[in-house]
Amino acid sequence: MASILLYCQPGASQTELAGTHDGKPKIRLKAPPVDGAANKALIAFLADRCGLPRSAIRIESGMHGRIKRVAVDGLSDAELRERLGRGNGAEA
């Protein structure tokens, strides 16, 4: 299981990986931060990017903030960093 800290920016014009913010991968989310829509969009984006089902991804902390710790079942930290295309922010 991999774990990573992400910086999420809801309400963007499109959902995309957008570099880093304070050393964490930054993900811009088109969904607004209302009724959990941005969290659902984050899980869908990560599942698609990693080629995993949505059930393999969960937000461990930061449900109501921009910095989130996300756990990904079925990948190592190195595999997750490779699929996100970033080497920053992953933790063992």
C-alpha positions, 0 to 999 in steps of 0.5 A: 500500500502506498501513501502520499501527501497531495495538495488539492485545489478545487474549483479549477477549470479542469482536473489535472496534475499541476506541478508541486506546491510546497513539495507535494504533488498539486492536483487541480480539481474541476469539482467544487469543494461542496458536499464532498464533490472535490474528494470524489473527483480526486479519488476518480482522478487518482484511480484513472491515473493509476489504473485502479478501481476507485475502491483501492483509493481512500483519503486518510486525512484532510477530508475538509482541507487542501492537503490530503493524505491518500492511501492507494492499495495495490501499489508501492510508493515507487509505483505511485510516484511513477504513475503520478509522474512526480517524485515528491510527496510520497511517504513509506 
